[in-house]
Amino acid sequence: MNERPVSLTRPPAGYTVWLAELKTRIHNAQQRATLAVNRELVLLYWQIGRDILERQGREGWGAKVIDRLAHDLRRAFPDMKGFSRANLMYMRAFAQAWPDAEIVQQAVGQLPWGHNLVLLTKLKSPEWRLAYAQRAIQHGWSRNVLEIHIETRRLEREGQAITHFSERLPAPDTDLARQSLKDPYLFDFLRIGKEAGERETESALVQHIAQFLLELGAGFAYVGRQVHVEIGGDDFFIDLLFYHLKLHCYVVIELKADKFKPDHLGQLGFYLTAVDAQVKSEHDGPTIGLLLCKSKNKVVAEYALRDTAQPMGIAEYKMLEALPAELQTGLPSIEQIESELGALSSASDTEEG
């Protein structure tokens, strides 16, 4: 008599839950092992780079020694990638950029070598390199996403919107709210002209909501577009409504396809009052407003916010044609980037090991 395949037999009570727990533990162990291997590899590369620097300085060796070292290491370790001349030069530059071993072990050592190459080649400031490294670790950015954020100066733009949150929000939320808004916002992914009106821009943002959320930053959740509120029998429609998961509050975004005018804040404040009265719960914080305009006079914006009782921010948005030269890049479209996230080219594999 043939026995039934083991996969068709009924498991004992509690087995399924136990199996799920085991799978989770095994998966977590695999991740920890991968991270440990990565840390050791990055630390090894840093040590090699430091040795090259020290010996060239002490012994007076020229660049030719790196050619010889690449040849000898590849011959000694034929199955190990990453010992090309180019990669050895990167190791040298890596050690020069991070002379402190503690930073390597605690910060950049947690990132794959490919991420470190992006930090090394795209940024000159050690402070910004470390800031982007820490954010990549915090949010688990892929190398492609890290490169996009550096190219668009994401961290440099954070907290640059004109606000008065320090006077209008509770102390614990002030810094987070300020850092959650940037200036300018880059809408180059919309592929619409810089003369696009408010409704056309708004519609394009909703059609590309994934990219819009990526530009807004961590914590924003989309609630709706042209959100209806009825007040005194009259109908009103909020351009864009979001909820911030970290601040635990609603965020109203109003688009103005022209230069900022002080009276723009009146309409935005009206919508904030409506959301506070009709949408938010007792557990939500005060609703925040963000006015996005094509341009602004900073002094006028600051004056306009002075007597505004509600928490608001004012920032510009830029289309592709309007981006300053330093922000224009040869990056592929967001759609192309998303389809390639997590994939490394074979050439990079050869260099990085």
The 8 nearest C-alpha neighbors of each residue, nearest first, counted from 0:
[[1, 2, 3, 4, 5, 8, 7, 6],
 [2, 0, 3, 4, 5, 7, 8, 6],
 [3, 1, 4, 0, 5, 8, 7, 6],
 [2, 4, 5, 1, 7, 8, 6, 0],
 [5, 3, 6, 7, 2, 8, 1, 9],
 [4, 6, 8, 7, 3, 2, 9, 10],
 [5, 7, 4, 8, 9, 3, 10, 2],
 [8, 6, 5, 4, 9, 3, 10, 2],
 [9, 7, 5, 6, 10, 3, 4, 11],
 [8, 10, 7, 11, 6, 5, 12, 14],
 [11, 9, 14, 8, 12, 15, 13, 7],
 [12, 10, 14, 13, 9, 15, 8, 17],
 [11, 13, 14, 10, 15, 16, 9, 17],
 [14, 12, 16, 15, 17, 11, 10, 18],
 [13, 15, 17, 12, 16, 11, 18, 10],
 [16, 14, 18, 17, 13, 19, 10, 12],
 [17, 15, 19, 18, 14, 13, 20, 21],
 [16, 18, 14, 20, 15, 19, 21, 13],
 [19, 17, 21, 15, 20, 16, 14, 22],
 [20, 18, 22, 16, 21, 17, 15, 23],
 [19, 21, 17, 23, 18, 22, 24, 16],
 [20, 22, 18, 24, 23, 19, 25, 17],
 [23, 21, 25, 19, 20, 24, 26, 18],
 [22, 24, 26, 20, 21, 25, 27, 19],
 [25, 23, 21, 27, 26, 22, 28, 20],
 [26, 24, 28, 22, 27, 23, 21, 29],
 [25, 27, 29, 23, 28, 24, 22, 30],
 [28, 26, 30, 24, 29, 25, 23, 31],
 [29, 27, 25, 31, 30, 26, 24, 32],
 [30, 28, 32, 26, 27, 31, 33, 25],
 [29, 31, 27, 33, 28, 32, 34, 26],
 [32, 30, 28, 34, 33, 29, 35, 27],
 [31, 33, 35, 29, 30, 34, 28, 36],
 [32, 34, 30, 36, 31, 35, 29, 37],
 [33, 35, 37, 31, 32, 36, 38, 30],
 [34, 36, 32, 38, 37, 33, 31, 39],
 [37, 35, 33, 39, 34, 38, 40, 32],
 [36, 38, 34, 40, 35, 39, 111, 41],
 [39, 37, 108, 35, 41, 40, 36, 109],
 [38, 40, 42, 36, 37, 41, 43, 35],
 [39, 41, 43, 37, 42, 38, 36, 44],
 [42, 40, 44, 38, 43, 39, 108, 37],
 [41, 43, 45, 39, 40, 44, 38, 46],
 [44, 42, 40, 46, 45, 41, 39, 47],
 [43, 45, 41, 47, 42, 46, 90, 48],
 [44, 46, 42, 48, 94, 43, 47, 90],
 [47, 45, 49, 43, 48, 44, 50, 42],
 [48, 46, 50, 44, 49, 45, 43, 51],
 [91, 47, 49, 90, 45, 51, 94, 46],
 [48, 50, 46, 52, 94, 51, 47, 45],
 [51, 49, 53, 47, 52, 48, 54, 46],
 [52, 50, 48, 54, 49, 53, 55, 47],
 [51, 53, 49, 55, 50, 54, 56, 48],
 [54, 52, 50, 56, 55, 51, 57, 49],
 [55, 53, 57, 56, 51, 58, 52, 50],
 [56, 54, 60, 59, 52, 58, 53, 57],
 [55, 57, 53, 54, 59, 58, 52, 60],
 [56, 58, 54, 55, 59, 53, 60, 52],
 [59, 57, 54, 55, 60, 56, 53, 61],
 [60, 58, 55, 56, 57, 61, 54, 53],
 [59, 61, 55, 58, 64, 62, 54, 56],
 [60, 62, 63, 64, 59, 55, 65, 58],
 [61, 63, 64, 65, 60, 66, 55, 88],
 [64, 62, 66, 65, 61, 67, 60, 68],
 [63, 65, 67, 62, 66, 68, 61, 60],
 [66, 64, 68, 63, 67, 62, 69, 84],
 [67, 65, 63, 69, 64, 68, 84, 70],
 [66, 68, 64, 70, 65, 69, 71, 63],
 [67, 69, 65, 71, 70, 66, 72, 64],
 [70, 68, 66, 84, 72, 83, 67, 82],
 [71, 69, 67, 68, 73, 72, 74, 66],
 [70, 72, 74, 68, 73, 69, 75, 67],
 [73, 71, 75, 74, 69, 70, 76, 68],
 [74, 72, 76, 77, 75, 70, 71, 82],
 [73, 75, 71, 72, 77, 76, 70, 69],
 [74, 76, 72, 73, 71, 77, 70, 78],
 [77, 75, 73, 79, 78, 74, 72, 80],
 [78, 76, 73, 74, 79, 75, 80, 72],
 [79, 77, 76, 80, 73, 75, 74, 352],
 [80, 78, 76, 77, 81, 352, 73, 82],
 [79, 81, 352, 349, 82, 78, 350, 351],
 [80, 82, 352, 350, 351, 83, 86, 349],
 [83, 81, 69, 80, 73, 86, 87, 72],
 [84, 82, 86, 85, 69, 81, 87, 350],
 [83, 85, 87, 69, 86, 66, 88, 65],
 [86, 84, 88, 83, 87, 89, 350, 82],
 [85, 87, 89, 83, 88, 84, 350, 81],
 [88, 86, 90, 84, 89, 85, 82, 83],
 [87, 89, 91, 85, 86, 90, 84, 92],
 [88, 90, 86, 92, 87, 91, 93, 85],
 [91, 89, 48, 93, 87, 88, 92, 44],
 [48, 90, 92, 88, 94, 89, 93, 95],
 [91, 93, 95, 89, 90, 94, 96, 88],
 [94, 92, 90, 96, 95, 91, 89, 97],
 [95, 93, 97, 49, 45, 48, 91, 96],
 [96, 94, 92, 93, 97, 98, 91, 49],
 [95, 97, 93, 94, 92, 98, 125, 119],
 [96, 98, 94, 99, 95, 93, 103, 102],
 [99, 97, 94, 95, 96, 100, 49, 102],
 [100, 98, 97, 101, 102, 103, 94, 96],
 [101, 99, 103, 102, 104, 98, 97, 45],
 [100, 102, 104, 103, 99, 105, 106, 98],
 [103, 101, 105, 106, 104, 100, 99, 107],
 [104, 102, 108, 100, 107, 101, 106, 105],
 [103, 105, 108, 101, 102, 106, 100, 107],
 [104, 106, 102, 103, 101, 108, 107, 109],
 [107, 105, 102, 108, 103, 109, 104, 133],
 [106, 108, 103, 109, 110, 132, 102, 105],
 [109, 107, 103, 104, 38, 110, 106, 41],
 [110, 108, 107, 106, 38, 111, 105, 34],
 [109, 111, 108, 107, 114, 112, 115, 136],
 [112, 110, 113, 114, 37, 115, 109, 41],
 [111, 113, 115, 114, 41, 116, 351, 110],
 [112, 114, 116, 115, 111, 351, 117, 142],
 [115, 113, 117, 142, 116, 112, 111, 110],
 [116, 114, 112, 118, 117, 113, 119, 111],
 [115, 117, 119, 113, 114, 118, 120, 112],
 [116, 118, 114, 120, 115, 119, 121, 113],
 [119, 117, 115, 116, 121, 128, 122, 120],
 [118, 120, 116, 117, 121, 122, 115, 93],
 [119, 121, 117, 118, 122, 116, 123, 115],
 [120, 122, 118, 117, 119, 123, 149, 150],
 [123, 121, 118, 124, 120, 119, 128, 127],
 [124, 122, 125, 121, 119, 128, 120, 127],
 [123, 125, 126, 127, 122, 128, 129, 96],
 [126, 124, 128, 127, 129, 123, 96, 122],
 [127, 125, 129, 124, 128, 130, 131, 123],
 [126, 128, 130, 129, 124, 125, 131, 122],
 [129, 127, 125, 131, 126, 130, 118, 132],
 [128, 130, 132, 126, 127, 131, 133, 125],
 [131, 129, 127, 133, 132, 128, 126, 134],
 [130, 132, 134, 128, 133, 129, 135, 127],
 [133, 131, 129, 135, 130, 134, 107, 128],
 [132, 134, 136, 130, 131, 135, 129, 137],
 [133, 135, 137, 131, 136, 132, 138, 130],
 [136, 134, 140, 132, 139, 138, 133, 137],
 [135, 137, 133, 139, 134, 138, 132, 110],
 [136, 138, 134, 135, 139, 133, 140, 132],
 [139, 137, 135, 140, 136, 134, 217, 133],
 [138, 140, 136, 135, 137, 141, 134, 110],
 [141, 139, 135, 138, 144, 145, 142, 136],
 [140, 142, 144, 143, 341, 145, 139, 340],
 [141, 143, 145, 114, 144, 146, 140, 113],
 [144, 142, 146, 145, 141, 147, 340, 336],
 [143, 145, 147, 141, 146, 142, 140, 148],
 [146, 144, 142, 148, 143, 147, 140, 141],
 [145, 147, 143, 149, 144, 148, 150, 142],
 [148, 146, 144, 150, 149, 145, 151, 143],
 [147, 149, 153, 151, 145, 146, 150, 152],
 [148, 150, 152, 146, 151, 147, 145, 153],
 [149, 151, 147, 148, 152, 146, 326, 328],
 [150, 152, 148, 149, 153, 326, 147, 185],
 [153, 151, 149, 155, 150, 154, 148, 156],
 [152, 154, 148, 156, 151, 155, 149, 157],
 [155, 153, 157, 156, 152, 131, 148, 149],
 [154, 156, 152, 153, 157, 159, 158, 181],
 [157, 155, 181, 154, 182, 153, 159, 152],
 [158, 156, 181, 154, 159, 178, 155, 180],
 [157, 159, 178, 181, 177, 180, 160, 156],
 [160, 158, 181, 182, 157, 156, 161, 180],
 [161, 159, 182, 314, 181, 313, 158, 180],
 [160, 162, 313, 312, 159, 314, 301, 300],
 [163, 161, 312, 164, 311, 160, 313, 177],
 [162, 164, 165, 166, 167, 310, 304, 311],
 [165, 163, 167, 168, 166, 173, 162, 310],
 [164, 166, 173, 163, 167, 168, 170, 169],
 [167, 165, 164, 163, 168, 169, 310, 173],
 [166, 168, 164, 310, 165, 309, 163, 308],
 [169, 167, 164, 173, 165, 166, 170, 172],
 [170, 168, 172, 171, 173, 167, 165, 166],
 [169, 171, 173, 172, 168, 165, 174, 166],
 [172, 170, 169, 173, 174, 175, 168, 176],
 [173, 171, 175, 170, 169, 174, 176, 168],
 [172, 174, 176, 170, 165, 164, 175, 168],
 [175, 173, 177, 176, 172, 178, 171, 170],
 [176, 174, 178, 172, 177, 173, 179, 246],
 [175, 177, 179, 173, 174, 178, 172, 180],
 [176, 178, 174, 158, 179, 175, 180, 173],
 [179, 177, 158, 175, 180, 157, 176, 174],
 [178, 180, 176, 177, 175, 158, 181, 157],
 [181, 179, 178, 158, 177, 160, 157, 176],
 [180, 182, 157, 159, 156, 158, 160, 183],
 [183, 181, 160, 159, 314, 156, 184, 315],
 [182, 184, 315, 316, 314, 181, 185, 156],
 [185, 183, 316, 182, 317, 315, 186, 181],
 [186, 184, 317, 187, 316, 183, 318, 214],
 [185, 187, 318, 188, 189, 317, 184, 316],
 [186, 188, 319, 318, 189, 185, 190, 317],
 [189, 187, 186, 190, 333, 332, 210, 319],
 [190, 188, 187, 191, 186, 203, 204, 207],
 [189, 191, 188, 187, 192, 319, 318, 186],
 [192, 190, 189, 193, 195, 318, 200, 319],
 [193, 191, 194, 195, 190, 320, 318, 319],
 [192, 194, 195, 318, 320, 321, 191, 319],
 [193, 195, 192, 196, 256, 191, 318, 257],
 [196, 194, 193, 192, 199, 200, 191, 197],
 [195, 197, 199, 256, 198, 200, 194, 255],
 [196, 198, 200, 256, 199, 254, 201, 255],
 [197, 199, 201, 200, 196, 202, 195, 254],
 [200, 198, 202, 196, 201, 197, 195, 203],
 [201, 199, 203, 197, 198, 202, 196, 204],
 [200, 202, 198, 204, 199, 203, 197, 205],
 [203, 201, 199, 205, 204, 200, 198, 206],
 [202, 204, 206, 200, 205, 201, 189, 199],
 [205, 203, 207, 201, 206, 202, 208, 211],
 [204, 206, 208, 207, 202, 203, 201, 224],
 [205, 207, 203, 204, 208, 202, 209, 201],
 [208, 206, 204, 205, 210, 209, 211, 203],
 [207, 209, 205, 211, 210, 206, 204, 212],
 [210, 208, 212, 211, 207, 213, 206, 205],
 [209, 211, 213, 212, 208, 207, 214, 333],
 [210, 212, 208, 214, 213, 209, 204, 215],
 [213, 211, 215, 209, 214, 210, 208, 216],
 [212, 214, 210, 216, 211, 215, 209, 217],
 [213, 215, 211, 212, 216, 210, 184, 185],
 [216, 214, 212, 213, 211, 219, 217, 180],
 [217, 215, 213, 214, 212, 218, 219, 179],
 [216, 218, 219, 215, 213, 212, 179, 138],
 [217, 219, 244, 243, 245, 216, 220, 242],
 [218, 220, 243, 242, 217, 241, 244, 212],
 [221, 219, 242, 241, 243, 222, 218, 244],
 [220, 222, 241, 223, 242, 219, 240, 212],
 [223, 221, 241, 240, 220, 242, 224, 239],
 [224, 222, 240, 226, 239, 221, 225, 241],
 [223, 225, 239, 226, 238, 240, 237, 222],
 [226, 224, 238, 236, 237, 227, 239, 223],
 [227, 225, 237, 236, 224, 223, 228, 238],
 [226, 228, 236, 235, 225, 237, 229, 234],
 [229, 227, 235, 234, 236, 230, 226, 273],
 [230, 228, 234, 233, 232, 235, 231, 227],
 [231, 229, 233, 232, 228, 234, 235, 273],
 [230, 232, 233, 229, 234, 228, 235, 273],
 [231, 233, 230, 229, 234, 228, 235, 227],
 [234, 232, 230, 231, 229, 235, 228, 236],
 [235, 233, 229, 228, 230, 232, 227, 236],
 [234, 236, 228, 227, 229, 233, 237, 230],
 [237, 235, 227, 225, 226, 228, 238, 234],
 [236, 238, 225, 226, 239, 227, 270, 235],
 [237, 239, 225, 253, 224, 236, 252, 226],
 [240, 238, 224, 252, 237, 223, 251, 225],
 [239, 241, 251, 223, 222, 250, 252, 224],
 [242, 240, 221, 222, 250, 220, 249, 219],
 [241, 243, 249, 220, 250, 248, 219, 244],
 [244, 242, 219, 218, 246, 248, 247, 245],
 [243, 245, 218, 247, 246, 242, 219, 220],
 [246, 244, 247, 243, 218, 248, 175, 219],
 [245, 247, 243, 248, 244, 172, 176, 284],
 [248, 246, 244, 283, 245, 243, 284, 249],
 [247, 249, 284, 283, 246, 243, 286, 242],
 [248, 250, 242, 286, 241, 243, 287, 251],
 [249, 251, 287, 241, 288, 242, 286, 240],
 [250, 252, 288, 240, 239, 289, 287, 241],
 [253, 251, 289, 239, 290, 288, 240, 250],
 [252, 254, 290, 238, 291, 289, 251, 239],
 [255, 253, 291, 197, 292, 290, 256, 252],
 [254, 256, 292, 257, 197, 291, 253, 293],
 [257, 255, 197, 196, 293, 292, 254, 258],
 [258, 256, 293, 255, 292, 259, 294, 260],
 [257, 259, 294, 295, 293, 292, 260, 256],
 [260, 258, 295, 292, 294, 257, 261, 263],
 [259, 261, 262, 263, 258, 300, 264, 295],
 [262, 260, 263, 303, 264, 259, 300, 299],
 [261, 263, 264, 265, 260, 266, 303, 259],
 [264, 262, 261, 265, 260, 266, 267, 259],
 [263, 265, 267, 262, 266, 268, 261, 290],
 [266, 264, 268, 262, 263, 267, 269, 261],
 [267, 265, 269, 268, 264, 263, 270, 262],
 [266, 268, 264, 270, 269, 265, 271, 263],
 [267, 269, 271, 265, 270, 266, 264, 272],
 [268, 270, 266, 272, 267, 271, 265, 273],
 [271, 269, 273, 267, 272, 268, 274, 266],
 [272, 270, 268, 274, 273, 269, 286, 275],
 [271, 273, 275, 269, 270, 274, 276, 268],
 [274, 272, 270, 276, 271, 275, 277, 269],
 [275, 273, 278, 271, 277, 276, 272, 279],
 [274, 276, 272, 279, 273, 277, 278, 271],
 [277, 275, 273, 274, 272, 278, 279, 271],
 [276, 278, 274, 273, 275, 279, 228, 280],
 [279, 277, 274, 275, 276, 280, 273, 249],
 [280, 278, 275, 283, 274, 277, 281, 276],
 [281, 279, 282, 283, 278, 275, 277, 284],
 [280, 282, 283, 279, 284, 275, 285, 278],
 [281, 283, 280, 284, 279, 247, 248, 285],
 [284, 282, 248, 280, 247, 281, 279, 285],
 [283, 285, 248, 247, 286, 282, 246, 249],
 [286, 284, 248, 287, 283, 275, 249, 168],
 [285, 287, 249, 248, 250, 271, 275, 284],
 [288, 286, 250, 310, 311, 251, 285, 249],
 [287, 289, 311, 251, 250, 252, 312, 310],
 [290, 288, 312, 252, 311, 313, 251, 291],
 [289, 291, 313, 253, 252, 254, 312, 314],
 [292, 290, 254, 314, 315, 255, 316, 253],
 [293, 291, 255, 315, 294, 256, 259, 257],
 [292, 294, 257, 315, 258, 316, 256, 317],
 [295, 293, 258, 292, 315, 259, 257, 296],
 [296, 294, 259, 258, 297, 300, 315, 292],
 [295, 297, 299, 298, 300, 294, 259, 258],
 [296, 298, 300, 299, 295, 301, 161, 302],
 [297, 299, 301, 300, 296, 302, 303, 295],
 [300, 298, 302, 296, 301, 297, 303, 261],
 [301, 299, 303, 297, 298, 302, 296, 304],
 [300, 302, 298, 304, 303, 299, 297, 305],
 [303, 301, 299, 305, 304, 300, 298, 306],
 [302, 304, 300, 261, 301, 305, 299, 306],
 [305, 303, 307, 301, 302, 306, 300, 163],
 [306, 304, 302, 307, 303, 301, 163, 308],
 [307, 305, 304, 308, 303, 302, 309, 301],
 [308, 306, 304, 305, 309, 303, 310, 311],
 [307, 309, 306, 310, 167, 305, 304, 268],
 [310, 308, 307, 311, 167, 268, 287, 271],
 [311, 309, 287, 167, 164, 288, 163, 168],
 [312, 310, 288, 287, 289, 162, 309, 163],
 [311, 313, 162, 289, 161, 160, 288, 290],
 [312, 314, 290, 161, 160, 289, 291, 162],
 [315, 313, 160, 182, 291, 183, 290, 292],
 [316, 314, 183, 292, 293, 291, 294, 182],
 [315, 317, 184, 183, 293, 185, 291, 292],
 [318, 316, 185, 321, 186, 322, 184, 319],
 [317, 319, 187, 186, 321, 193, 320, 322],
 [320, 318, 187, 321, 322, 317, 186, 190],
 [319, 321, 318, 322, 193, 192, 187, 317],
 [322, 320, 318, 319, 317, 323, 193, 187],
 [321, 323, 319, 320, 317, 326, 327, 318],
 [324, 322, 326, 325, 321, 327, 320, 317],
 [323, 325, 327, 326, 322, 328, 321, 320],
 [324, 326, 323, 327, 328, 322, 151, 150],
 [327, 325, 324, 323, 151, 322, 328, 150],
 [328, 326, 324, 325, 322, 323, 329, 319],
 [329, 327, 330, 326, 150, 325, 151, 324],
 [328, 330, 331, 327, 332, 150, 326, 147],
 [329, 331, 328, 332, 147, 333, 336, 150],
 [332, 330, 335, 336, 333, 329, 334, 328],
 [331, 333, 335, 334, 336, 330, 188, 337],
 [332, 334, 336, 335, 337, 188, 331, 210],
 [335, 333, 337, 332, 336, 338, 331, 339],
 [336, 334, 332, 338, 333, 337, 331, 339],
 [335, 337, 333, 339, 338, 334, 340, 332],
 [336, 338, 334, 340, 339, 335, 333, 332],
 [339, 337, 335, 336, 340, 334, 333, 342],
 [338, 340, 336, 337, 342, 341, 335, 143],
 [341, 339, 337, 342, 338, 336, 143, 141],
 [340, 342, 141, 339, 343, 142, 143, 338],
 [343, 341, 339, 340, 344, 338, 143, 141],
 [344, 342, 347, 345, 341, 348, 346, 339],
 [343, 345, 347, 346, 348, 342, 349, 339],
 [344, 346, 348, 347, 349, 343, 350, 342],
 [345, 347, 349, 344, 348, 350, 343, 351],
 [346, 348, 350, 344, 349, 345, 351, 343],
 [349, 347, 345, 351, 346, 350, 352, 344],
 [350, 348, 346, 347, 351, 80, 352, 345],
 [349, 351, 81, 347, 348, 352, 86, 346],
 [352, 350, 81, 348, 349, 347, 112, 113],
 [351, 80, 81, 348, 349, 350, 79, 347]]
